[in-house]
Amino acid sequence: MILVTGLFLPFFSGQDVDAVYGRLHATLSMWWVRGLIFFVVFLSLFHCFHRIRHILMDLGLRHASTTLSLCCYGSAGVGTVLLAVFMFSL
């Protein structure tokens, strides 16, 4: 993912915009590329909300552990569902 977003896209941005768009669209049309992006974002969402939950608990909200779990992991779940709808409707 770092290679694609950090090196390949900027490297090819000097070319014709339509050619770059066509290549990028063709790449994102492959089911396994969409699945890979989905997997990376899914793991990132759950990791992010897990860390937020633990930071809030360290700040003194330990008594609300169940509520924090529901809010944080629920938000990650909703984000994952929205991501799935978006990724697979392209």
Wavefront OBJ file of the C-alpha trace (Angstrom):
o trace
v 0.000 0.000 0.000
v 2.876 2.347 0.755
v 4.435 1.629 -2.623
v 1.187 2.278 -4.487
v 0.182 5.474 -2.699
v 3.646 6.825 -1.978
v 5.669 5.961 -5.048
v 3.664 4.675 -7.994
v 0.867 7.274 -8.047
v 3.166 10.305 -7.754
v 5.593 8.764 -10.247
v 2.890 8.321 -12.892
v 1.213 11.672 -12.188
v 3.459 13.406 -14.719
v 1.784 11.485 -17.526
v -1.519 12.154 -19.213
v -4.286 12.328 -16.595
v -6.621 10.136 -18.637
v -3.989 7.418 -18.971
v -3.284 7.455 -15.229
v -7.012 7.392 -14.436
v -7.561 4.496 -16.822
v -4.711 2.496 -15.316
v -5.858 3.213 -11.764
v -9.457 2.361 -12.613
v -8.399 -0.896 -14.233
v -6.354 -1.791 -11.172
v -9.176 -0.993 -8.747
v -11.602 -3.007 -10.861
v -9.852 -6.234 -9.864
v -11.671 -8.010 -7.033
v -8.512 -8.965 -5.175
v -7.223 -5.362 -5.144
v -10.514 -4.193 -3.657
v -10.327 -7.017 -1.130
v -6.781 -6.042 -0.172
v -7.729 -2.387 0.294
v -10.794 -3.450 2.285
v -8.644 -5.651 4.539
v -6.059 -2.917 5.170
v -8.683 -0.274 5.996
v -10.664 -2.770 8.123
v -7.605 -3.542 10.260
v -6.705 0.152 10.475
v -10.194 1.092 11.683
v -10.276 -1.510 14.423
v -6.711 -0.712 15.503
v -7.480 3.017 15.637
v -10.655 2.624 17.688
v -8.966 0.093 19.970
v -6.215 2.604 20.725
v -8.780 5.398 21.261
v -10.631 3.165 23.754
v -7.451 2.470 25.700
v -6.430 6.133 25.705
v -9.833 7.113 27.091
v -9.543 4.423 29.743
v -6.090 5.719 30.700
v -7.562 9.217 31.024
v -9.871 7.988 33.788
v -12.882 6.485 32.084
v -12.223 2.930 33.323
v -15.640 2.770 34.938
v -17.234 3.128 31.472
v -15.298 0.276 29.886
v -18.393 -1.453 28.487
v -19.790 1.768 27.050
v -16.443 2.664 25.521
v -16.169 -0.801 23.989
v -19.618 -0.535 22.451
v -18.984 2.961 21.111
v -15.487 2.340 19.777
v -15.939 -1.115 18.315
v -19.426 -0.210 17.123
v -17.989 2.777 15.250
v -15.337 0.557 13.705
v -18.038 -1.921 12.688
v -20.200 0.783 11.122
v -17.163 2.155 9.302
v -16.360 -1.310 8.001
v -19.904 -1.824 6.721
v -19.855 1.575 4.996
v -16.478 0.741 3.501
v -17.799 -2.578 2.191
v -20.801 -0.874 0.602
v -18.568 1.745 -0.987
v -15.814 -0.607 -2.152
v -18.041 -3.218 -3.703
v -20.441 -0.762 -5.356
v -17.704 0.760 -7.537
l 1 2 3 4 5 6 7 8 9 10 11 12 13 14 15 16 17 18 19 20 21 22 23 24 25 26 27 28 29 30 31 32 33 34 35 36 37 38 39 40 41 42 43 44 45 46 47 48 49 50 51 52 53 54 55 56 57 58 59 60 61 62 63 64 65 66 67 68 69 70 71 72 73 74 75 76 77 78 79 80 81 82 83 84 85 86 87 88 89 90
